[in-house]
């Protein structure tokens, strides 16, 4: 399955440090990271499409989010480089690779 392949290909999903970014009735978002990379998992639990705002720790230096399992619309906020908005489908889940800014 796709999720099995993602876990196999990205060690952070198996062994990485875990950081919850958001947990409420509609959204559960967390980061897994190790020396090989950082991945953001976003789970959306609502029957209507949503627009989810996620703030990543600024020290991670994420320039963009690359979705590994779907093709949602992702926008980076101009005023806050570490804040992204993801347009989600109802009852959906996404795994994103954090792409670092070039120094």
Beta strands, then each sheet from edge to edge (+ up, - down):
strand 1: 17-23
strand 2: 27-34
strand 3: 37-44
strand 4: 50-55
strand 5: 62-67
strand 6: 73-76
strand 7: 83-88
strand 8: 92-100
sheet 1: 1+ 2- 3+ 8- 5+
sheet 2: 4+ 7- 6+
end
